[in-house]
Amino acid sequence: MAKFAANMKINYFKYINTFFVVAPMTLLMTVIAMILNNGYIHEDWVKQFFSSWLIMFPIAYVAALIIIPFARKVTNRLFQQ
């Protein structure tokens, strides 16, 4: 049973790690974009924030899953030379 749990942790590590990188990054980017575009606080700020973040998060998550392996290969090639 312990071996199964260890394998599950390894199998899902990439997805969970990506989640913990993308979630705060998209939250921060959403806040900054809203402040720059709309000012600090206005009516419906929270509703607009969460609707923007819910659109931005899945796009950034999928993009990160696609880009991270490519970036890792490029970085490995740079450091092998």
Helices and strands as residue ranges (DSSP letters): H 2-38, H 45-80
